[in-house]
Amino acid sequence: MFYAKNLPVWERIARVLGGIVMVFWGLLGPGLAGTTLGLVVAAAGGMTVLTGFFGFCPACAMVGRRLKTQAARTNV
C-alpha cells in the first residue's frame, strides 16, 4: 500500500456527502452555474469526495495526523 489511511470512518462519510453537495452546488447552484467560481467549487468538492473515498488526506498527512490504530502500531 502506498498510503496509510488517516481519516476515521465518520469523517470519510462526512467528506463524501459534503463533497457531493459542493459539486452539485458549484455546477447547478444559483449564481454559480457556468461561472469560474462554480467550477472551482465543483473541483474542490470532487477532491473532497476523493479524499473521503480513499480515506487519505494529504494535508492531514503533512501535519502528521494518524488514526489511533496506526499510532498504537508505531508506538507513538
PASERO-312144 format. One line per 8 residues: number of its first residue (from 0); their letters; for each residue x, y, z of C-alpha. Coordinates in steps of 0.2 Angstrom, whole numbers. Last residue first. Example, Ala and Ser with C-alpha at 12.3 -4.5 7.8 and 13.67 -1.06 7.14 Angstrom:
2
1 = SA = 68:-5:36 ~ 62:-22:39 .
REM end
This chain:
76
75 = VNTRAAQT = 19:34:95 ~ 22:16:97 ~ 21:13:78 ~ 6:0:80 ~ -3:11:93 ~ -1:27:82 ~ -9:17:67 ~ -24:11:77 .
67 = KLRRGVMA = -26:29:84 ~ -28:36:66 ~ -14:47:60 ~ -11:66:58 ~ 7:71:55 ~ 4:89:48 ~ 8:83:31 ~ -3:68:32 .
59 = CAPCFGFF = -18:79:36 ~ -15:89:20 ~ -13:73:10 ~ -30:67:16 ~ -32:48:14 ~ -48:38:17 ~ -49:34:-2 ~ -67:38:-4 .
51 = GTLVTMGG = -66:53:8 ~ -51:60:0 ~ -59:58:-17 ~ -76:66:-12 ~ -66:81:-5 ~ -56:82:-22 ~ -73:82:-31 ~ -80:96:-20 .
43 = AAAVVLGL = -65:107:-23 ~ -67:104:-42 ~ -86:109:-40 ~ -81:125:-30 ~ -68:130:-43 ~ -81:127:-57 ~ -94:137:-49 ~ -81:151:-46 .
35 = TTGALGPG = -77:151:-65 ~ -95:153:-69 ~ -107:141:-78 ~ -119:138:-63 ~ -113:149:-49 ~ -127:162:-47 ~ -140:149:-41 ~ -131:132:-39 .
27 = LLGWFVMV = -130:119:-53 ~ -112:116:-56 ~ -105:123:-39 ~ -119:117:-29 ~ -119:100:-36 ~ -101:98:-33 ~ -101:105:-16 ~ -116:94:-11 .
19 = IGGLVRAI = -106:79:-17 ~ -91:84:-7 ~ -101:86:9 ~ -108:68:7 ~ -91:61:3 ~ -82:71:17 ~ -95:67:30 ~ -93:48:26 .
11 = REWVPLNK = -74:49:27 ~ -75:59:43 ~ -86:46:52 ~ -75:32:46 ~ -59:39:53 ~ -47:48:41 ~ -28:44:41 ~ -27:29:29 .
3 = AYFM = -10:24:26 ~ -3:27:9 ~ 7:17:-5 ~ 0:0:0 .
REM end
